[in-house]
Amino acid sequence: MKISARNVFSGTIEKITKGSVNAEVILLISEGTRIVSIITNGAVDNLNLREGMHAYAIIKSSSIIIARELLDAKLSARNVIPGKISKLVEGPVNTEVDVEIGGGNVISAIITHGSSEKLELKEGDTACAVFKASSVILGIN
């Protein structure tokens, strides 16, 4: 599978909770690290998703928010994944931020240069990658 999205994570479907229209799918990508996706029930059925099966979570880097100091923050975003900044590529408009999130996984975000400066990001800093469950596409082989 070749796609343009920067973030593709392999994992095991841990839980599927169906609602009337959409389903919440929890994908375990490494010990203690989960990605939550909201997709339609039709997509669950079309892909024949089942708990315990292998799947991929796909998230565009432009959908990732980088945050710091979220200790007691309450957010509506289901995915708040802590890690360490492993790489920064700063440009005049945007900055690419890579965050190591464990298990050999790195999540990439594209944020504005102004946001990068405001957050005072540096390699080695702790940070969280934040994204909504509805921003996560699921795929299978």
DSSP file (Angstrom, degrees, kcal/mol; ACC not computed):
  #  RESIDUE AA STRUCTURE BP1 BP2  ACC     N-H-->O    O-->H-N    N-H-->O    O-->H-N    TCO  KAPPA ALPHA  PHI   PSI    X-CA   Y-CA   Z-CA
    1    1 A M              0   0    0      0, 0.0     2,-0.5     0, 0.0   140,-0.0   0.000 360.0 360.0 360.0 120.9    0.0    0.0    0.0
    2    2 A K        +     0   0    0      2,-0.0     2,-0.3     0, 0.0     3,-0.0  -0.976 360.0 158.3-115.8 124.7    1.5    3.3   -1.1
    3    3 A I        -     0   0    0     -2,-0.5     0, 0.0     2,-0.2     0, 0.0  -0.921  47.3-122.2-140.4 164.6   -0.3    6.5    0.1
    4    4 A S  S    S+     0   0    0     -2,-0.3     2,-0.1     2,-0.0    -1,-0.0   0.656  76.7 107.8 -85.0 -15.3    0.6   10.1    0.6
    5    5 A A        -     0   0    0      1,-0.1    -2,-0.2    55,-0.1    55,-0.2  -0.412  61.8-148.1 -65.7 136.8   -0.3   10.2    4.3
    6    6 A R  S    S+     0   0    0      1,-0.1     2,-0.7    53,-0.1    -1,-0.1   0.793  79.0  65.9 -74.8 -29.8    2.8   10.4    6.5
    7    7 A N  E     +A   59   0A   0     52,-1.2    52,-2.3   101,-0.1     2,-0.4  -0.841  53.2 156.6-108.6 107.6    1.3    8.5    9.5
    8    8 A V  E     -A   58   0A   0     -2,-0.7     2,-0.5    50,-0.2    50,-0.2  -0.984  16.9-172.5-129.2 118.7    0.5    4.8    9.0
    9    9 A F  E     -A   57   0A   0     48,-2.8    48,-2.6    -2,-0.4     2,-0.4  -0.946  13.3-145.6-119.9 131.2    0.4    2.6   12.1
   10   10 A S  E     +A   56   0A   0     -2,-0.5     2,-0.3    46,-0.2    46,-0.2  -0.732  38.8 130.3 -92.1 138.5    0.1   -1.1   12.2
   11   11 A G  E     -A   55   0A   0     44,-2.4    44,-2.4    -2,-0.4     2,-0.4  -0.944  51.8 -86.2-166.5-171.2   -1.9   -2.7   15.0
   12   12 A T  E     -AB  54  28A   0     16,-2.1    16,-2.9    -2,-0.3     2,-0.5  -0.942  40.2-114.7-116.6 133.3   -4.5   -5.1   16.3
   13   13 A I  E     + B   0  27A   0     40,-2.9    39,-3.6    -2,-0.4    14,-0.2  -0.551  34.8 178.0 -69.0 117.6   -8.2   -4.1   16.6
   14   14 A E  E     +     0   0A   0     12,-3.1     2,-0.3    -2,-0.5    -1,-0.2   0.829  61.3   1.9 -90.4 -38.2   -8.8   -4.3   20.3
   15   15 A K  E     - B   0  26A   0     11,-1.3    11,-2.8    35,-0.1     2,-0.4  -0.990  50.7-163.0-155.5 142.3  -12.4   -3.2   20.5
   16   16 A I  E     - B   0  25A   0     -2,-0.3     2,-0.5     9,-0.2     9,-0.2  -0.996   9.3-174.2-126.0 124.7  -15.3   -2.2   18.1
   17   17 A T  E     - B   0  24A   0      7,-2.7     7,-2.7    -2,-0.4     2,-0.4  -0.958  13.0-153.8-120.0 112.5  -18.3   -0.4   19.5
   18   18 A K  E     - B   0  23A   0     -2,-0.5     5,-0.2     5,-0.2     2,-0.1  -0.678  12.5-176.8 -89.3 137.3  -21.1    0.1   17.1
   19   19 A G        -     0   0    0      3,-2.9    -1,-0.0    -2,-0.4     4,-0.0  -0.308  50.7 -78.7-106.9-161.9  -23.6    2.9   17.4
   20   20 A S  S    S+     0   0    0     -2,-0.1     3,-0.1     1,-0.1    -2,-0.0   0.831 122.7   0.2 -73.8 -30.7  -26.6    3.7   15.2
   21   21 A V  S    S+     0   0    0      1,-0.2    20,-2.7    20,-0.1    21,-0.4   0.674 129.6  37.5-122.4 -44.5  -24.6    5.2   12.4
   22   22 A N  E     - C   0  40A   0     18,-0.3    -3,-2.9    19,-0.1     2,-0.4  -0.669  62.3-143.4-114.2 165.1  -20.9    5.1   13.3
   23   23 A A  E     -BC  18  39A   0     16,-3.6    16,-2.1    -5,-0.2     2,-0.5  -0.962  11.4-136.3-126.8 146.4  -18.6    2.7   15.1
   24   24 A E  E     -BC  17  38A   0     -7,-2.7    -7,-2.7    -2,-0.4     2,-0.5  -0.906  23.5-168.8 -99.0 126.5  -15.7    3.4   17.5
   25   25 A V  E     -BC  16  37A   0     12,-3.0    12,-2.7    -2,-0.5     2,-0.6  -0.974   7.4-156.9-120.8 126.0  -12.7    1.2   16.7
   26   26 A I  E     -BC  15  36A   0    -11,-2.8   -12,-3.1    -2,-0.5   -11,-1.3  -0.908   8.3-165.2-106.4 123.1   -9.7    1.0   19.1
   27   27 A L  E     -BC  13  35A   0      8,-2.9     8,-2.5    -2,-0.6     2,-0.7  -0.932  11.9-146.8-111.0 121.3   -6.4   -0.1   17.5
   28   28 A L  E     +BC  12  34A   0    -16,-2.9   -16,-2.1    -2,-0.5     6,-0.2  -0.788  23.0 171.2 -86.2 115.0   -3.6   -1.2   19.7
   29   29 A I  E     -     0   0A   0      4,-2.3     2,-0.3    -2,-0.7     5,-0.2   0.691  65.5 -11.7-101.6 -21.3   -0.3   -0.2   18.0
   30   30 A S  E >  S- C   0  33A   0      3,-1.4     3,-2.6    74,-0.0    -1,-0.4  -0.956 101.3 -51.4-164.1 169.5    2.1   -0.9   20.7
   31   31 A E  T 3  S-     0   0    0      1,-0.3     3,-0.1    -2,-0.3    72,-0.1  -0.265 127.1  -5.9 -52.9 114.4    2.1   -1.8   24.4
   32   32 A G  T 3  S+     0   0    0      1,-0.2     2,-0.6    -2,-0.1    -1,-0.3   0.364 109.4 109.5  83.1  -5.3   -0.1    0.9   26.0
   33   33 A T  E <   +C   30   0A   0     -3,-2.6    -4,-2.3    48,-0.1    -3,-1.4  -0.917  42.0 173.2-111.3 120.6   -0.5    3.0   22.9
   34   34 A R  E     -C   28   0A   0     -2,-0.6     2,-0.4    -6,-0.2    -6,-0.2  -0.910  21.2-153.1-123.9 149.4   -3.9    3.0   21.2
   35   35 A I  E     -C   27   0A   0     -8,-2.5    -8,-2.9    -2,-0.3     2,-0.4  -0.991  13.8-150.5-120.8 130.3   -5.5    4.9   18.4
   36   36 A V  E     -C   26   0A   0     -2,-0.4     2,-0.4   -10,-0.2   -10,-0.2  -0.855  14.3-173.3-102.8 133.5   -9.2    5.5   18.4
   37   37 A S  E     -C   25   0A   0    -12,-2.7   -12,-3.0    -2,-0.4     2,-0.6  -0.962  16.1-152.8-125.2 142.1  -11.0    5.8   15.0
   38   38 A I  E     +C   24   0A   0     95,-1.8     2,-0.3    -2,-0.4   -14,-0.2  -0.971  31.5 156.1-112.2 116.7  -14.6    6.7   14.3
   39   39 A I  E     -C   23   0A   0    -16,-2.1   -16,-3.6    -2,-0.6    98,-0.0  -0.864  45.4 -85.0-132.4 167.7  -15.9    5.3   11.0
   40   40 A T  E  >  -C   22   0A   0     -2,-0.3     4,-1.9   -18,-0.3   -18,-0.3  -0.350  31.3-120.9 -72.5 155.0  -19.3    4.4    9.6
   41   41 A N  H  > S+     0   0    0    -20,-2.7     4,-2.5     1,-0.2     5,-0.2   0.859 116.0  59.8 -59.8 -35.0  -20.9    1.0   10.4
   42   42 A G  H  > S+     0   0    0    -21,-0.4     4,-3.0     1,-0.2    -1,-0.2   0.886 103.6  49.7 -60.4 -39.2  -20.9    0.5    6.6
   43   43 A A  H  > S+     0   0    0     -3,-0.2     4,-2.3     2,-0.2    -1,-0.2   0.898 109.3  51.6 -67.0 -40.2  -17.1    0.8    6.6
   44   44 A V  H  X>S+     0   0    0     -4,-1.9     5,-2.3     1,-0.2     4,-0.5   0.933 115.4  42.4 -59.6 -45.4  -16.8   -1.7    9.4
   45   45 A D  H ><5S+     0   0    0     -4,-2.5     3,-0.6     3,-0.2    -2,-0.2   0.915 112.9  51.5 -68.9 -43.7  -19.0   -4.1    7.5
   46   46 A N  H 3<5S+     0   0    0     -4,-3.0    -1,-0.2     1,-0.3    -2,-0.2   0.866 116.5  40.8 -62.3 -36.7  -17.4   -3.5    4.1
   47   47 A L  H 3<5S-     0   0    0     -4,-2.3    -1,-0.3    -5,-0.2    -2,-0.2   0.535 105.3-132.2 -86.6  -6.8  -13.9   -4.2    5.6
   48   48 A N  T <<5 -     0   0    0     -3,-0.6    -3,-0.2    -4,-0.5     2,-0.1   0.902  35.4-169.2  55.1  44.2  -15.3   -7.1    7.7
   49   49 A L      < +     0   0    0     -5,-2.3     2,-0.3    -6,-0.2    -1,-0.2  -0.408  10.4 175.1 -69.4 138.9  -13.5   -5.6   10.7
   50   50 A R    >   -     0   0    0     -2,-0.1     3,-1.8     4,-0.1   -37,-0.3  -0.985  38.9 -93.2-141.4 148.9  -13.4   -7.9   13.8
   51   51 A E  T 3  S+     0   0    0     -2,-0.3   -37,-0.2     1,-0.2     3,-0.1  -0.395 111.6  28.2 -60.3 137.8  -11.7   -7.6   17.2
   52   52 A G  T 3  S+     0   0    0    -39,-3.6    -1,-0.2     1,-0.3     2,-0.2   0.249  93.7 119.8  93.9 -11.8   -8.3   -9.3   17.1
   53   53 A M    <   -     0   0    0     -3,-1.8   -40,-2.9   -40,-0.1    -1,-0.3  -0.495  68.4-104.6 -88.4 159.7   -7.6   -8.7   13.4
   54   54 A H  E     +A   12   0A   0    -42,-0.2     2,-0.3    -2,-0.2   -42,-0.2  -0.573  49.2 156.5 -79.7 139.7   -4.7   -6.7   12.0
   55   55 A A  E     -A   11   0A   0    -44,-2.4   -44,-2.4    -2,-0.2     2,-0.4  -0.945  33.7-120.0-153.4 172.6   -5.4   -3.2   10.6
   56   56 A Y  E     -AD  10 139A   0     83,-2.8    83,-2.1    -2,-0.3     2,-0.5  -0.955  10.9-148.3-121.8 140.0   -3.8    0.1    9.9
   57   57 A A  E     -AD   9 138A   0    -48,-2.6   -48,-2.8    -2,-0.4     2,-0.5  -0.929  17.5-166.4-103.4 131.5   -4.5    3.5   11.2
   58   58 A I  E     +AD   8 137A   0     79,-2.8    79,-2.7    -2,-0.5     2,-0.4  -0.979  10.8 172.5-124.5 125.0   -3.8    6.3    8.7
   59   59 A I  E     -A    7   0A   0    -52,-2.3   -52,-1.2    -2,-0.5     2,-0.1  -0.993  30.3-126.1-135.9 127.4   -3.7   10.0    9.8
   60   60 A K    >   -     0   0    0     75,-0.4     3,-1.9    -2,-0.4     4,-0.3  -0.463  22.2-126.8 -68.3 142.3   -2.6   13.0    7.6
   61   61 A S  G >  S+     0   0    0      1,-0.3    49,-1.8     2,-0.2     3,-1.1   0.777 108.8  63.1 -62.7 -26.4    0.2   15.0    9.3
   62   62 A S  G 3  S+     0   0    0      1,-0.2    -1,-0.3    47,-0.2    47,-0.1   0.621  96.8  59.3 -74.3 -11.0   -1.9   18.2    8.8
   63   63 A S  G <  S+     0   0    0     -3,-1.9     2,-0.4    72,-0.1    69,-0.3   0.497  86.6  95.9 -91.1  -5.3   -4.6   16.7   11.2
   64   64 A I    <   -     0   0    0     -3,-1.1     2,-0.4    -4,-0.3    46,-0.2  -0.734  58.1-160.0 -92.7 131.3   -2.1   16.3   14.0
   65   65 A I  E     -E  130   0B   0     65,-3.0    65,-3.0    -2,-0.4     2,-0.5  -0.895  10.8-143.1-104.2 137.4   -2.0   19.0   16.7
   66   66 A I  E     +E  129   0B   0     -2,-0.4     2,-0.3    63,-0.2    63,-0.2  -0.882  25.4 176.8-102.2 132.9    1.2   19.3   18.9
   67   67 A A  E     -E  128   0B   0     61,-2.3    61,-2.9    -2,-0.5     2,-0.3  -0.945  15.0-163.5-135.2 154.7    0.6   20.2   22.5
   68   68 A R        +     0   0    0     -2,-0.3    59,-0.1    59,-0.2    53,-0.0  -0.935  69.7  23.4-131.1 156.6    2.8   20.6   25.6
   69   69 A E        +     0   0    0     -2,-0.3     3,-0.2     1,-0.1    -1,-0.2   0.921  65.6 149.3  57.1  51.9    1.9   20.8   29.3
   70   70 A L    >   +     0   0    0      1,-0.2     3,-1.1    -3,-0.1    -1,-0.1   0.083  17.5 134.1 -98.2  22.1   -1.4   18.9   29.0
   71   71 A L  T 3  S+     0   0    0      1,-0.3    -1,-0.2     0, 0.0    -2,-0.0   0.842  86.3   7.4 -44.8 -54.7   -1.2   17.4   32.5
   72   72 A D  T 3  S+     0   0    0     -3,-0.2    -1,-0.3     2,-0.1    -2,-0.1   0.176  95.4 133.2-116.6  17.1   -4.8   18.1   33.6
   73   73 A A    <   -     0   0    0     -3,-1.1     2,-0.5     1,-0.0    -3,-0.1  -0.383  46.0-145.2 -70.3 146.0   -6.3   19.4   30.4
   74   74 A K        +     0   0    0     -2,-0.1     2,-0.3     2,-0.0    -2,-0.1  -0.968  25.8 175.1-113.3 122.4   -9.7   18.1   29.3
   75   75 A L        -     0   0    0     -2,-0.5     5,-0.0     2,-0.2     0, 0.0  -0.888  38.8-138.5-126.8 153.9  -10.0   17.8   25.5
   76   76 A S  S    S+     0   0    0     -2,-0.3     2,-0.3     2,-0.0    -1,-0.1   0.648  77.4 102.8 -83.5 -15.4  -12.7   16.4   23.2
   77   77 A A        -     0   0    0      1,-0.1    -2,-0.2    55,-0.1    55,-0.2  -0.524  62.8-153.7 -68.8 129.1  -10.0   14.8   21.0
   78   78 A R  S    S+     0   0    0     -2,-0.3     2,-0.8     1,-0.1    54,-0.2   0.767  77.3  68.3 -76.1 -25.8   -9.9   11.1   21.7
   79   79 A N  E     +F  131   0B   0     52,-1.5    52,-2.2   -43,-0.1     2,-0.5  -0.843  49.9 154.5-105.3 106.5   -6.3   10.6   20.7
   80   80 A V  E     -F  130   0B   0     -2,-0.8    50,-0.2    50,-0.2    52,-0.0  -0.919  18.7-179.4-127.9 101.7   -3.7   12.3   23.0
   81   81 A I  E     -F  129   0B   0     48,-2.9    48,-2.8    -2,-0.5     2,-0.1  -0.906  14.4-147.2-114.4 115.1   -0.5   10.4   22.6
   82   82 A P  E     +F  128   0B   0      0, 0.0     2,-0.3     0, 0.0    46,-0.2  -0.418  35.3 126.9 -79.1 154.7    2.6   11.5   24.6
   83   83 A G  E     -F  127   0B   0     44,-2.2    44,-2.3    -2,-0.1     2,-0.4  -0.948  52.6 -77.6-174.5-165.2    6.1   11.2   23.4
   84   84 A K  E     -FG 126 100B   0     16,-1.7    16,-3.0    -2,-0.3     2,-0.5  -0.952  41.1-112.2-120.1 139.1    9.4   13.0   22.7
   85   85 A I  E     + G   0  99B   0     40,-3.1    39,-3.2    -2,-0.4    14,-0.3  -0.565  36.5 174.1 -69.5 120.4   10.2   15.3   19.8
   86   86 A S  E     +     0   0B   0     12,-2.7     2,-0.3    -2,-0.5    13,-0.2   0.647  62.4  15.1-102.6 -19.7   12.8   13.4   17.7
   87   87 A K  E     - G   0  98B   0     11,-1.3    11,-2.6    35,-0.1     2,-0.4  -0.972  53.2-169.2-158.4 139.3   13.0   15.8   14.7
   88   88 A L  E     - G   0  97B   0     -2,-0.3     2,-0.5     9,-0.2     9,-0.2  -1.000   0.7-173.8-127.6 130.0   12.1   19.4   13.8
   89   89 A V  E     - G   0  96B   0      7,-2.3     7,-2.6    -2,-0.4     2,-0.4  -0.932  18.0-160.6-122.2 105.7   12.3   20.8   10.3
   90   90 A E  E     + G   0  95B   0     -2,-0.5     5,-0.2     5,-0.2    -2,-0.0  -0.707  14.2 173.0 -95.1 134.8   11.5   24.5   10.4
   91   91 A G        -     0   0    0      3,-1.7    -2,-0.0    -2,-0.4     0, 0.0  -0.755  47.7 -98.9-125.3 175.9   10.5   26.5    7.4
   92   92 A P  S    S+     0   0    0      0, 0.0     3,-0.1     0, 0.0    22,-0.1   0.753 120.0  18.1 -70.2 -22.4    9.3   30.1    7.1
   93   93 A V  S    S+     0   0    0      1,-0.3    20,-3.0    20,-0.1    21,-0.4   0.770 129.3  23.4-113.0 -48.5    5.6   29.0    7.0
   94   94 A N  E     - H   0 112B   0     18,-0.3    -3,-1.7    19,-0.1     2,-0.4  -0.821  57.7-149.7-123.4 160.0    5.4   25.5    8.5
   95   95 A T  E     -GH  90 111B   0     16,-3.2    16,-2.6    -2,-0.3     2,-0.5  -0.997  13.1-140.9-127.9 133.8    7.3   23.3   10.8
   96   96 A E  E     -GH  89 110B   0     -7,-2.6    -7,-2.3    -2,-0.4     2,-0.5  -0.829  20.5-168.1 -91.9 130.3    7.4   19.5   10.6
   97   97 A V  E     -GH  88 109B   0     12,-2.9    12,-2.6    -2,-0.5     2,-0.5  -0.981   6.6-163.9-123.6 121.5    7.5   17.9   14.0
   98   98 A D  E     -GH  87 108B   0    -11,-2.6   -12,-2.7    -2,-0.5   -11,-1.3  -0.917   7.4-167.8-104.3 128.8    8.2   14.2   14.5
   99   99 A V  E     -GH  85 107B   0      8,-2.7     8,-2.7    -2,-0.5     2,-0.5  -0.970  17.4-138.5-119.9 120.3    7.2   12.7   17.9
  100  100 A E  E     +GH  84 106B   0    -16,-3.0   -16,-1.7    -2,-0.5     6,-0.2  -0.665  22.7 179.7 -75.0 123.6    8.4    9.3   19.0
  101  101 A I  E     -     0   0B   0      4,-2.6     5,-0.1    -2,-0.5    -1,-0.1   0.237  45.5 -91.8-114.9  12.4    5.4    7.6   20.7
  102  102 A G  E >  S+ H   0 105B   0      3,-0.6     3,-1.8   -69,-0.0    -1,-0.3  -0.036  99.3  64.0  99.0 158.6    6.9    4.3   21.7
  103  103 A G  T 3  S-     0   0    0      1,-0.3     3,-0.1    -3,-0.1    -1,-0.0   0.732 128.2 -62.9  64.0  23.6    7.1    0.8   20.1
  104  104 A G  T 3  S+     0   0    0      1,-0.3     2,-0.3   -74,-0.0    -1,-0.3   0.566 103.4 136.7  78.1   8.1    9.3    2.2   17.3
  105  105 A N  E <   -H  102   0B   0     -3,-1.8    -4,-2.6   -96,-0.0    -3,-0.6  -0.718  33.5-172.1 -95.2 139.4    6.5    4.5   16.2
  106  106 A V  E     -H  100   0B   0     -2,-0.3     2,-0.5    -6,-0.2    -6,-0.2  -0.997   8.9-154.8-127.5 131.3    6.9    8.1   15.1
  107  107 A I  E     -H   99   0B   0     -8,-2.7    -8,-2.7    -2,-0.4     2,-0.4  -0.918  11.2-150.0-108.7 134.2    4.0   10.4   14.4
  108  108 A S  E     -H   98   0B   0     -2,-0.5     2,-0.4   -10,-0.2   -10,-0.2  -0.848  13.2-174.9-107.7 136.1    4.6   13.4   12.1
  109  109 A A  E     -H   97   0B   0    -12,-2.6   -12,-2.9    -2,-0.4     2,-0.6  -0.954  17.8-149.2-126.5 147.3    2.7   16.7   12.3
  110  110 A I  E     +H   96   0B   0    -49,-1.8     2,-0.3    -2,-0.4   -14,-0.2  -0.972  31.3 165.0-113.7 115.2    2.8   19.8   10.1
  111  111 A I  E     -H   95   0B   0    -16,-2.6   -16,-3.2    -2,-0.6   -46,-0.1  -0.800  42.5 -84.1-124.0 166.6    2.1   22.9   12.2
  112  112 A T  E  >  -H   94   0B   0     -2,-0.3     4,-2.1   -18,-0.2   -18,-0.3  -0.370  32.6-123.5 -69.7 152.2    2.6   26.6   11.5
  113  113 A H  H  > S+     0   0    0    -20,-3.0     4,-2.4     1,-0.2     5,-0.2   0.882 113.6  56.9 -60.9 -38.3    6.0   28.1   12.2
  114  114 A G  H  > S+     0   0    0    -21,-0.4     4,-2.5     1,-0.2    -1,-0.2   0.895 106.0  48.9 -60.7 -41.0    4.4   30.6   14.5
  115  115 A S  H  > S+     0   0    0      2,-0.2     4,-2.4     1,-0.2    -1,-0.2   0.897 109.1  53.2 -65.6 -40.0    2.9   27.7   16.6
  116  116 A S  H  X>S+     0   0    0     -4,-2.1     5,-1.6     1,-0.2     4,-0.7   0.919 111.8  45.4 -60.6 -43.7    6.3   26.1   16.8
  117  117 A E  H ><5S+     0   0    0     -4,-2.4     3,-0.7     2,-0.2    -2,-0.2   0.918 111.6  51.9 -65.6 -43.5    7.9   29.3   18.0
  118  118 A K  H 3<5S+     0   0    0     -4,-2.5    -2,-0.2     1,-0.3    -1,-0.2   0.880 113.0  44.7 -61.0 -39.0    5.0   29.9   20.5
  119  119 A L  H 3<5S-     0   0    0     -4,-2.4    -1,-0.3    -5,-0.1    -2,-0.2   0.592 102.3-137.2 -80.1 -11.2    5.5   26.3   21.9
  120  120 A E  T <<5 -     0   0    0     -4,-0.7    -3,-0.2    -3,-0.7     2,-0.1   0.920  31.2-164.8  53.5  48.8    9.3   26.8   22.0
  121  121 A L      < +     0   0    0     -5,-1.6     2,-0.3     4,-0.0    -1,-0.2  -0.384  15.0 173.4 -70.9 139.2    9.7   23.2   20.6
  122  122 A K    >   -     0   0    0     -2,-0.1     3,-2.1     4,-0.1   -37,-0.3  -0.989  41.2 -92.3-141.7 148.7   13.1   21.6   20.7
  123  123 A E  T 3  S+     0   0    0     -2,-0.3   -37,-0.2     1,-0.3     3,-0.1  -0.373 114.5  29.8 -58.2 136.5   14.3   18.1   19.9
  124  124 A G  T 3  S+     0   0    0    -39,-3.2    -1,-0.3     1,-0.4   -38,-0.1   0.165  90.9 126.8  95.5 -17.0   14.2   15.9   23.0
  125  125 A D    <   -     0   0    0     -3,-2.1   -40,-3.1   -40,-0.1    -1,-0.4  -0.355  64.3-114.5 -68.0 151.5   11.3   17.9   24.5
  126  126 A T  E     + F   0  84B   0    -42,-0.2     2,-0.3    -3,-0.1   -42,-0.2  -0.662  47.4 157.4 -81.8 146.5    8.2   16.0   25.7
  127  127 A A  E     - F   0  83B   0    -44,-2.3   -44,-2.2    -2,-0.3     2,-0.4  -0.970  34.3-121.7-159.5 164.6    5.0   16.7   23.7
  128  128 A C  E     -EF  67  82B   0    -61,-2.9   -61,-2.3    -2,-0.3     2,-0.6  -0.945  11.8-141.9-117.0 139.9    1.7   15.2   22.8
  129  129 A A  E     -EF  66  81B   0    -48,-2.8   -48,-2.9    -2,-0.4     2,-0.4  -0.894  27.2-168.8 -94.4 125.9    0.3   14.4   19.4
  130  130 A V  E     +EF  65  80B   0    -65,-3.0   -65,-3.0    -2,-0.6     2,-0.3  -0.962  16.0 151.7-123.5 131.1   -3.4   15.2   19.5
  131  131 A F  E     - F   0  79B   0    -52,-2.2   -52,-1.5    -2,-0.4   -67,-0.1  -0.986  41.8-104.6-157.5 151.3   -6.0   14.3   16.9
  132  132 A K    >   -     0   0    0    -69,-0.3     3,-1.7    -2,-0.3     4,-0.2  -0.411  26.4-124.8 -75.1 148.8   -9.7   13.6   16.6
  133  133 A A  G >  S+     0   0    0      1,-0.3   -95,-1.8     2,-0.2     3,-1.4   0.810 111.4  62.5 -61.4 -30.3  -10.9   10.0   16.1
  134  134 A S  G 3  S+     0   0    0      1,-0.3    -1,-0.3   -97,-0.2   -97,-0.1   0.589  94.2  63.3 -74.1  -8.5  -12.8   11.1   13.0
  135  135 A S  G <  S+     0   0    0     -3,-1.7     2,-0.6   -72,-0.1   -75,-0.4   0.458  84.5  94.4 -89.2  -2.5   -9.4   12.1   11.4
  136  136 A V    <   -     0   0    0     -3,-1.4     2,-0.4    -4,-0.2   -98,-0.2  -0.819  58.8-162.2-100.0 120.9   -8.3    8.4   11.5
  137  137 A I  E     -D   58   0A   0    -79,-2.7   -79,-2.8    -2,-0.6     2,-0.4  -0.813  11.4-146.4 -94.5 137.7   -8.8    6.3    8.4
  138  138 A L  E     +D   57   0A   0     -2,-0.4     2,-0.3   -81,-0.2   -81,-0.2  -0.845  19.8 176.5-105.8 145.1   -8.6    2.5    8.9
  139  139 A G  E     -D   56   0A   0    -83,-2.1   -83,-2.8    -2,-0.4     2,-0.3  -0.963  11.4-164.3-142.1 159.7   -7.3    0.1    6.3
  140  140 A I              0   0    0     -2,-0.3   -85,-0.1   -85,-0.2   -91,-0.0  -0.906 360.0 360.0-135.7 164.9   -6.6   -3.6    5.9
  141  141 A N              0   0    0     -2,-0.3   -86,-0.1   -87,-0.2    -1,-0.0   0.413 360.0 360.0 -91.3 360.0   -4.6   -5.8    3.5
